[in-house]
């Protein structure tokens, strides 16, 4: 049976890894990302903001990140983002800082602070200059490679960079990346060899529940619609932003007063494209810039 459920959609991701019954899946995912040495694996985990399917989910419901604490007291913030804009690293840092500082109450000693680790799967490119899909950031001195503190750690996994075929999967993190990218088309009754391990089988069972339960499926579809609407909005905004920039370049070439950006943004994309084309003919007679 093919589930047709995309685990990158926030509701499905939260359902998979944020619920107490699936705590073992989150532990497996954390160990896959951290790849810890023997003795440092996550073997116990408390989910600090557990997912509850009894809550009321609708189009206005915000899906929160997954927060957890392991047996050593380390804190984890785990999230899935379909679109990560240019200021997304600041967002990651902000929420890391909130989770880190919330460990202490007034008067408590700084020695009580435990390492806090942010793990973010993104379905867009944040660092296109780096070919690796899994990037690890720490606070270090660039010249001497000295670590300022081991309390801060960011893992960014850019899924569009992950292109390994299923027969080349060996590392646990790669198995999870493949699952996140292709789970919607996997048949839980015919799982390819490298994926045929207990955590992936169990994850596919969780997704199957979403297809068979009318209420769960409705919640997933609502979140999917929001994601598609947002993607369309971002695409249109990007297109309009590029047209706006072209218009103002041509106006500068022609030494015309710059059109107010608010007025330009109020125009439809088709109107902006027509205006840009007319200005281009005046500014660059006999030439045409690529669309």
C-alpha positions in Angstrom: 0.0 0.0 0.0 1.3 3.4 -1.0 0.4 6.0 1.6 0.6 9.2 -0.5 1.5 11.1 2.6 4.4 13.5 2.5 6.2 13.4 5.8 7.7 16.9 5.1 4.3 18.5 5.6 4.4 19.8 9.2 1.4 17.9 10.5 2.8 14.6 9.3 6.3 15.3 10.6 4.9 16.3 14.0 2.7 13.2 14.0 5.7 11.0 13.2 8.3 12.3 15.6 6.5 14.5 18.2 4.2 12.1 19.8 5.0 10.0 22.9 4.0 6.7 21.3 6.6 7.4 18.6 9.4 8.5 21.0 11.6 5.7 19.7 11.4 7.1 16.2 12.6 10.5 17.4 15.5 8.8 19.3 16.5 6.9 16.2 16.4 10.1 14.1 18.5 12.0 16.6 21.1 9.3 16.7 21.1 9.2 12.9 21.8 13.0 12.8 24.3 13.1 15.6 26.2 9.9 14.7 27.5 9.9 18.3 30.5 7.8 19.5 29.7 4.7 21.7 28.3 5.6 25.0 26.9 9.0 23.8 23.8 7.7 22.0 20.4 8.9 22.9 18.9 6.0 24.9 16.1 7.8 26.7 14.1 10.9 25.7 11.4 13.1 27.2 9.4 15.0 24.7 8.7 18.4 26.3 5.8 19.5 24.1 4.2 16.2 23.0 1.9 16.1 20.0 -1.7 15.3 20.9 -4.2 14.1 18.3 -7.0 15.1 20.7 -6.2 18.8 20.1 -8.3 20.7 17.7 -6.4 21.1 14.4 -7.6 23.4 11.7 -6.3 25.8 9.1 -5.3 28.3 11.7 -3.5 25.9 13.9 0.2 26.5 14.2 2.5 23.4 14.2 5.3 23.9 16.7 8.8 22.5 16.7 9.6 19.3 18.6 11.4 19.9 21.9 13.0 17.1 23.8 15.5 16.3 26.6 17.7 13.1 26.7 19.1 11.1 29.5 22.1 13.5 29.8 19.9 16.5 30.0 20.8 17.7 26.5 18.0 19.7 24.9 16.9 19.2 21.3 14.8 21.4 19.0 13.8 19.5 15.9 11.9 20.9 13.0 11.0 20.5 9.3 10.7 23.6 7.1 9.5 23.4 3.5 10.8 26.9 2.7 13.7 28.6 4.4 14.3 32.3 3.5 17.4 34.3 3.8 16.8 35.2 7.5 16.1 31.6 8.5 19.5 31.2 10.2 18.6 34.0 12.5 15.3 32.3 13.3 17.1 29.1 14.2 19.5 31.1 16.5 16.6 32.9 18.1 14.7 29.7 19.0 17.9 28.0 20.1 18.6 30.9 22.5 15.1 30.8 23.9 15.4 27.1 24.6 18.9 27.4 26.1 18.0 30.3 28.5 14.8 28.7 29.7 16.8 26.0 31.5 17.6 28.4 34.4 15.4 29.9 36.9 16.4 33.1 38.8 19.3 32.4 41.1 20.3 29.1 39.6 24.0 28.4 38.7 25.3 28.5 35.1 26.8 25.1 35.7 23.3 23.7 35.4 23.1 24.7 31.7 23.2 21.7 29.4 24.1 21.5 25.7 21.2 22.6 23.4 21.1 21.2 19.8 19.0 22.5 17.0 18.2 20.1 14.1 16.4 21.4 11.1 15.4 19.6 7.9 14.7 22.1 5.1 13.2 21.4 1.7 15.0 24.4 0.1 18.6 25.5 -0.2 20.1 27.7 2.5 23.8 27.1 1.6 24.0 26.4 -2.1 27.8 27.0 -2.1 28.3 23.7 0.0 27.5 20.4 -1.8 27.0 18.4 1.4 23.3 18.0 2.4 24.1 17.7 6.2 25.9 20.7 7.6 27.0 21.0 11.2 27.7 24.4 12.8 29.4 25.1 16.1 30.9 28.1 17.8 34.6 28.0 17.1 37.6 30.3 16.6 38.2 30.2 12.8 41.9 30.7 13.0 42.8 28.3 15.8 39.8 25.9 15.5 39.2 26.3 19.2 35.7 25.5 20.5 34.2 28.3 22.5 31.6 26.0 24.0 30.1 22.7 23.2 26.7 23.9 24.4 25.7 25.2 21.0 25.2 23.1 17.9 23.1 23.4 14.7 22.4 20.7 12.2 20.9 21.8 8.9 19.9 19.0 6.5 19.0 20.4 3.1 16.9 17.7 1.5 17.1 19.0 -2.2 20.8 18.2 -2.1 20.2 14.6 -1.2 20.2 12.5 -4.4 21.5 9.1 -3.4 19.6 6.2 -5.0 18.1 3.7 -2.7 20.7 1.0 -3.4 23.5 3.3 -2.2 22.0 4.0 1.3 24.3 3.0 4.2 24.3 5.8 6.8 21.3 6.1 9.0 21.0 9.8 8.3 20.8 9.0 4.5 18.1 6.4 5.1 16.0 9.0 6.9 16.7 11.6 4.2 15.5 9.2 1.6 12.4 8.4 3.6 11.6 12.1 4.0 12.0 12.7 0.3 10.2 9.6 -1.0 7.9 8.2 1.6 4.8 9.4 -0.2 5.6 7.0 -3.1 6.9 4.0 -0.9 4.8 0.8 -0.7 4.9 -0.4 2.9 4.4 -3.9 1.7 7.4 -3.8 -0.7 10.0 -1.7 1.1 13.4 -1.6 -0.7 16.2 -3.5 1.1 18.2 -0.7 2.7 15.0 0.9 4.0 13.6 -2.3 5.3 14.5 -1.7 8.9 12.2 -1.5 11.9 12.1 2.3 12.4 11.3 2.9 8.7 8.6 0.2 8.7 7.1 1.7 11.8 7.2 5.2 10.3 5.4 4.0 7.3 2.7 2.5 9.6 2.2 5.9 11.2 1.7 7.5 7.8 -0.7 4.7 6.9 -2.9 5.7 9.9 -3.1 9.2 8.4 -4.6 7.7 5.2 -7.1 5.4 6.9 -8.4 7.8 9.6 -10.8 10.3 8.1 -10.1 12.9 10.8 -6.3 12.5 10.5 -6.4 12.7 6.8 -8.5 15.8 6.9 -6.0 17.5 9.2 -3.2 16.5 6.9 -5.0 17.8 3.8 -5.7 21.1 5.5 -2.0 21.5 6.3 -1.1 20.5 2.8 -3.4 23.1 1.3 -1.8 25.8 3.5 1.6 24.7 2.3 0.6 24.8 -1.3 -1.0 28.2 -0.9 2.2 29.5 0.8 4.4 28.0 -1.9 2.3 29.8 -4.6 2.5 33.1 -2.6 6.2 32.8 -2.3 6.6 32.0 -6.0 4.4 34.9 -7.0 6.1 37.3 -4.6 9.5 36.2 -6.0 8.4 36.8 -9.6 6.9 40.2 -8.7 10.0 41.2 -6.9 12.2 40.3 -9.9 9.8 42.3 -12.2 9.8 45.3 -9.8 13.6 45.3 -9.8 13.8 45.2 -13.6 11.3 48.1 -13.9 13.4 50.3 -11.6 16.6 49.4 -13.4 15.1 50.5 -16.7 13.7 53.7 -15.1 17.2 54.6 -13.9 18.6 54.0 -17.3 15.9 56.2 -18.8 16.5 58.8 -16.0 12.8 58.6 -15.1 11.4 59.1 -11.6 11.3 55.8 -9.8 7.8 54.4 -9.5 6.8 54.0 -5.8 7.3 50.3 -4.8 3.9 50.3 -3.1 2.2 51.2 -6.3 4.1 48.6 -8.2 3.3 45.9 -5.7 -0.4 46.6 -6.1 -0.2 45.7 -9.8 -0.8 42.1 -11.0 2.2 40.1 -12.3 0.9 40.5 -15.9 0.7 44.3 -15.6 4.3 44.4 -14.1 5.6 42.2 -17.0 3.9 44.4 -19.6 5.4 47.6 -17.9 8.8 46.0 -17.7 8.7 45.0 -21.4 7.7 48.5 -22.5 10.5 50.1 -20.5 12.9 47.6 -21.8 12.1 48.6 -25.4 12.8 52.2 -24.5 15.9 51.6 -22.5 17.5 48.9 -24.7 16.3 49.4 -28.2 17.2 46.4 -30.4 18.1 44.3 -27.4 16.1 42.1 -25.0 17.0 41.0 -21.5 16.2 37.4 -20.6 13.0 36.8 -18.6 
